[in-house]
Amino acid sequence: MKCLLGIALMAALLGACRRDVVAPEQSVAYQQARRGADAGDWAAAAGFYRQLLDEHPKFARGHLELGLLCDERLNDPIAAIYHYRRYLELEPNSDKRRVVEDFIERAKLSLAAKLPQPGSVDGGELLRLQNQNTALAGENAALKSKLAEYEALLHAPAQPALTNAAVTLVTNPPSSITVKPRIHVVQKGDTLFSIATRYYGSPAGWQKIYQANQSVLPNKDQLKIGQQLTIP
């Protein structure tokens, strides 16, 4: 009897160990969170991200993606600031540190704008803060583009070493060769946020896609099913 109990206990421990081995990126919660974001179901995506971070509280990338979701889609600057700060705590030497710090400042300004303004607030100071918010919004668009480039580089496959023949071919490419841009056909539920996540691994690249398609997009929220978008 004792032997059977020992075997059962060992099997339970081994099962627990196997569950712990699953990487955060491979977890069911993370996959469901990404699918929710792709489909534009922001509330459901946020719920799965929170479930993921309950299971993997030190998953820095999860904190960053949930912070962006709270900041840009759920209009929740308090939660966004928390998750941005957790990302910086877990990745203090990240090359995205400057970008995320600017995201925090933007979220703080968004939070301040929501608070009731006391009657004693100086009009000049309020105007200065509004101008600062506008300037940060412009700077933030550029920083988000850089963040998307970082994410794209992070997920790019390693390039094989070139042979001498390949080097010669690359050095002197035929003039007739042209590189065709990627084209995305808009599906039901698509947004610039979800399209950027699909192609760049992060929602931060939506501005780059919008700028490349301003001739067919009157604004960032008017996507039409069947519309063809150039993905830079």
N, C-alpha and C positions, 0 to 999 in steps of 0.2 A: 504493500500500500504506500509506504513512504517513497519507494522507488518511483511509483506512478505519479505521485504528487511532485516529486523532483523533476520528472520529465515534463510535466505540464507547466511548471514554473519556468523551466528553461525555454520551452517553446514560446511562452508569452513574452519573455525577455527578448528572444531573438526577433519576434514579430515587431516589438517596439523599436528595436534597433533598426530594422529594415525601414520602418516608417520614418525614422529620423534621417536616414540616408538620402531621402528624396530631396533634390535641390529645389529651392524656392521657385526657380523658373519653370520647373517641370511639374509643379503642384497643380492639382485640379483647380484650386481657387484662383491661381494666377492666370491660367488659360481662360477661365470663365470671365475674369476681370477684363482681359484683353478683348475677348469676344463682345462683351457688353459695351466697351468703349468703341469698338469698330461699328457696332450697330447703333450707336448714339444713345444707348440706354445708360445715361450717366449715373443715375441713382443705383441701379443694379451693379454697375461696374465698381462703384465706390464701396458697396457692401461686400463684394468679393475681395477687393483690396484689403478691407479691414479684417476680413476672415484670414486672408493670407498673412497679414502682419501679426495677428494673434498667434498664428502657428510659427511664424518666422520673424520675430520682432527686430532682428538685426539685419534684415534684408534691405539694404540701403536703397537700391533701385526702386523697390516697391514704395518706400516713403516718398521718393522724388516723383514718381508717376501719380501717386494719390494726391500729393501736394498740388501738382499741375491741374489735376481733375477738379479738386476743390476750388482752386484759384480761378480757373478759366471757365468752368462749366457749372459748378454748383454754387458759385457766388458765396463761398464760405471762407473768408480770408483768415479767420482764427485757426481753422483746421489746416489751411494751407501753410501758414507760418509754422505751426507745430511740426508738420511733416518735413518741410524744408529744413528746419533746424535739426531734426533727427537725422536727416541725410548727412548734414555737415558734421554732426557728432560721430556718425559711423564712418564717414569718408573725409577726415580732416584734410587730407592731402589731395583731394580730387582736383583734376584739371577743370572741372566745372564749378569750382568754388565761387569764383567771381560772378558767374551767371546766376547761381542760386542765391547768393547774397543780394543781388539786385532784385530777384523775384520776391525776396522777403521784404525789401523796402517798398516795392510796388504794392504788396498785400497790406502792409501797414498803412499806406496812404488810402487804399480802398476801405480799410476798416475805419480809419479816421473820418472818411467822408460819410460813413453810415451813422456815426455818433451824432446825437443832437448837439447843435452848436449853441453855446451859451450866448446871451445877449451882449456880454462884455468882450466878445472876440473882436480884435482889431480888424477892420476891413482890409487894410493893406497887407496884414499877415495872412489873412484868408486868401487874398488874391495871389500872394507869393506861393502859398501851398498848392493852389490850383495850377499855377504855371509850372511848378516843380513836378506835379503829377503828370501834366501833359508831356513835359520833357522826358520824364522817366518812361512813359508809355512808348515814345519813339525809340529811345535807347533800348528798351526791352525787346522790341521787335527784332532789332539787330542781334541782340544777345541770344534770343531764341533761335535765330537762324544758325548761329554758331553752335548752339547746343545740339541742333539737329545734325550738323556736320560731324560733331564729336560722336554722336550715336551711330551715324552711318559708318564712320571709320571703325568704331568698336565692333560692329557686326559684319564688316567686310571680310570675305574669305581671304586667307593668305594666298599671295601670288607665287606660283612656282618660279624657280630660278630660270633665267633665260639662257638658251644656248647661244653660241656665236651667230648662228644663222638667224635665230629669232631676234637677236640684238640688231643685226643688219636690217631685218625686215621692219622692225619698229622704228629704227633711225631714219629709214627712207620709205615711208608709207606711200602707196600709190595715190596719186592725186584724185582718182575717181572715187575713193572710198569716203563715204559720209556716214556720220553717226546719227542714227535715227533717235529722236527723243522718245522717252516712254510715254505711252498714252493710257489714261485711265478712263473707262466708261462709267459714268455715275450710275450707281444702283440705288434702289430704295433704301433709305436710312443713312446714306452716305453724307458725311460732313467733311469740311476741310480738316477738322480735327482727327476724324477716323482715317481719312485717306493718308494724312501725314504719318499717323501711327503705323499704317500698313507698309508704307514704302521706306520710312526712315527709322522705324522702331521707337518713335517718340512723337507725341502730338505737337511738339514745339516747332515743327517744320511747316505748319499750316500757312504761315505768312509767305514763305518762299513760293508755295504752290499758288497762292492767291495772286502774288505779284506777277507770276509767269502767265496768268490767265485773265488778267484784268480786261482784256478786249472782249471776253465772252461772259465775264461775271460782273454784273452791276454792283454787287456787294458780296461779302464773304458768306452770307447765309442763303443766297438764292441759287442753289444748285438745282439742276433739272435732270430727271431720270433720262438716261441715254446721252447726256452731254459728254463730249470728249474733252478731257483736261490734260494738258501737257505737264508731265512730272519732271522738273529740272533735276 
